[in-house]
Amino acid sequence: MAFTYDLNEDLGKLRLQIGDSILDVGPRPGQANFSDAELTATLTEEGTVEAAAAHMFEILAREWSSQPAEVEIGPRTEIYRGVVDNFQDMATNLREAIAGTTADAAYAVPLERTDAYADAADE
């Protein structure tokens, strides 16, 4: 599995966004990393680093949903409750932020004129 991290490239920027910047200490279950091929495919599909990050957070939420909420190893207990919700929230927040900043977004605000020229403005 290829793993590169260069902040001058979109691949590196995506790794930074999703917390996948250290080899063998990744955000996936078991501290696995995403491969360069997986991230590159997502960048191509989504078009921007931010949209690709949202997609990766959705993938992380799905992957973590198959993990137990609590794991005991000897005297140590790892608690993973909330990990799925956190990743899903990050994906949702990113998608909402992207939608709010696109050029396609339009807002209509009804205006009602109530000054001395209101009747003339309606004509």
FISE-15905 format. One line per 3 residues: number of its first residue (from 1); for each residue x, y, z of C-alpha. Coordinates in nm, 3 decimals. Example, Ala and Ser with C-alpha at 12.3 -4.5 7.8 and 13.67 -1.06 7.14 Angstrom:
BEGIN
1) 1.230/-0.450/0.780 | 1.367/-0.106/0.714 .
***
This chain:
BEGIN
1) 0.000/0.000/0.000 | 0.145/0.334/-0.104 | 0.140/0.611/0.157 .
4) 0.259/0.960/0.069 | 0.211/1.282/0.264 | 0.297/1.606/0.084 .
7) 0.100/1.918/0.180 | 0.177/2.069/-0.161 | -0.053/1.807/-0.315 .
10) -0.429/1.757/-0.273 | -0.362/1.404/-0.152 | -0.158/1.539/0.141 .
13) -0.417/1.807/0.215 | -0.685/1.538/0.225 | -0.475/1.325/0.459 .
16) -0.435/1.626/0.690 | -0.812/1.694/0.686 | -0.905/1.338/0.787 .
19) -0.624/1.280/1.038 | -0.440/1.026/0.825 | -0.097/1.189/0.817 .
22) 0.115/0.934/1.007 | 0.191/0.591/0.863 | 0.052/0.305/1.074 .
25) -0.137/0.549/1.300 | -0.436/0.606/1.076 | -0.799/0.689/1.154 .
28) -0.937/0.351/1.049 | -1.005/0.068/1.292 | -0.676/-0.093/1.397 .
31) -0.498/0.238/1.324 | -0.492/0.154/0.954 | -0.429/0.421/0.692 .
34) -0.606/0.485/0.365 | -0.398/0.403/0.059 | -0.295/0.670/-0.188 .
37) -0.513/0.495/-0.448 | -0.823/0.511/-0.227 | -0.775/0.879/-0.152 .
40) -0.690/0.967/-0.512 | -1.004/0.790/-0.638 | -1.214/0.983/-0.386 .
43) -1.052/1.314/-0.483 | -1.129/1.241/-0.847 | -1.488/1.143/-0.770 .
46) -1.565/1.434/-0.535 | -1.367/1.708/-0.710 | -1.243/1.903/-0.405 .
49) -1.042/1.826/-0.094 | -1.332/1.929/0.130 | -1.589/1.710/-0.048 .
52) -1.342/1.420/-0.051 | -1.286/1.467/0.325 | -1.661/1.451/0.385 .
55) -1.674/1.129/0.181 | -1.385/0.980/0.379 | -1.556/1.070/0.710 .
58) -1.865/0.885/0.584 | -1.648/0.582/0.507 | -1.486/0.604/0.851 .
61) -1.830/0.616/1.017 | -1.931/0.299/0.830 | -1.606/0.120/0.912 .
64) -1.622/0.210/1.281 | -1.989/0.108/1.302 | -1.880/-0.256/1.267 .
67) -1.647/-0.229/1.567 | -1.746/-0.309/1.926 | -1.824/-0.007/2.143 .
70) -1.590/-0.129/2.415 | -1.286/-0.358/2.408 | -1.113/-0.502/2.714 .
73) -0.750/-0.615/2.690 | -0.634/-0.730/3.029 | -0.672/-0.445/3.276 .
76) -0.712/-0.190/2.996 | -1.048/-0.093/2.844 | -1.078/0.097/2.515 .
79) -1.409/0.278/2.473 | -1.514/0.369/2.121 | -1.868/0.490/2.186 .
82) -1.938/0.804/1.990 | -1.669/0.749/1.726 | -1.928/0.671/1.458 .
85) -2.139/0.973/1.553 | -1.833/1.199/1.556 | -1.725/1.094/1.207 .
88) -2.082/1.126/1.074 | -2.115/1.473/1.232 | -1.788/1.582/1.070 .
91) -1.911/1.457/0.731 | -2.246/1.633/0.771 | -2.086/1.959/0.884 .
94) -1.845/1.956/0.590 | -2.124/1.881/0.339 | -2.332/2.166/0.484 .
97) -2.037/2.405/0.472 | -1.969/2.312/0.111 | -2.333/2.359/0.014 .
100) -2.340/2.701/0.180 | -2.042/2.830/-0.016 | -2.117/2.711/-0.368 .
103) -2.193/2.957/-0.643 | -2.518/2.770/-0.709 | -2.659/2.863/-0.369 .
106) -2.927/3.130/-0.396 | -3.143/3.289/-0.135 | -3.470/3.475/-0.188 .
109) -3.589/3.725/0.067 | -3.935/3.874/0.019 | -3.927/4.251/0.053 .
112) -4.220/4.471/0.139 | -4.176/4.841/0.102 | -4.350/5.045/0.372 .
115) -4.234/5.400/0.312 | -4.400/5.694/0.137 | -4.295/5.558/-0.204 .
118) -4.436/5.205/-0.151 | -4.729/5.256/-0.389 | -4.497/5.379/-0.666 .
121) -4.261/5.086/-0.614 | -4.541/4.836/-0.684 | -4.608/4.983/-1.029 .
***
